[in-house]
Amino acid sequence: MQTLGLIGGISWVSTVDYYKLINEGINEKLGGLNFSQCIIYSFNYEDIKKNNDNNDWEKTFQMLYEACKHLKSSGATAIVLCANTMHHIADRLEKEIGIPLIHIATVTAEEIEKTGLKKVGLLGTKFTMELDFFKSKLTDRGIETIIPDDEDREFVHMTVFEELGKGIVTEKTKKRYLEIIDKLIKNGAEGIILGCTEIPLVIKPEDVTIPTFDTVLLHSRAAVAFSLNT
């Protein structure tokens, strides 16, 4: 079994889901008392948010790079960034650390490609929705990405940090998310990417009339496959 290096705390709420899903995935494949061989480096989310607010991606890169070095020196053979937004610097990190980094957007794009969908809506932080690091992986496979309007993007971004990242889920927020998704569907979205690791806390597949793509679940499955060389 390969040793996974998980970088979490961004937020701790979704890191818990990663740990649970990866361990369940290993056990499903191997049975018995087989579970994930992994190491977790968990950040103080406030430190990362300060960098985000200041658009200081270089400082964030240096923090994650040091974390990756610790994980690698401890035996990790692949890195799992347990947050969509941090994949803005994922390609650079992988190049610098010299071990595989399992890219959340790549595995999501691969899954969407299997379904044959050509136009999807993307929900996430403003960084994930507005920058190209996620959308480019979809474009490479001929998949068009649409995002909410300015006001809706602000709402989704705010709730990630002020509610979902703290484990707070309300019916009011869920209602607004579903309204945002309905707008995306009206604009031609054939599927919806839950492109923030906290969004599956508030939106479930049965809530939406078209396919949803839970990036935490897809990323965790890819981590399991890597760990077991399958």
Protein Blocks (a to p, Z undefined) as FASTA:
>chain_A
ZZddddehiafklmmmmmmmmmmmmmmmngpjbdcddddddddfklmmmmmmnopaklmm
mmmmmmmmmmmmnopabdcdfbfklmmmmmmmmmmnopacddfklmmmmmmmmnopabdc
ddddfklmmmmmlmmmmmmnopacddddfklmmmmmmmmmmmmmnopacfklmmmmmmmm
mmmmmnopabdcdfbfklmmmpcfklpcbdcddfklmmmmmmmmmmnoZZ
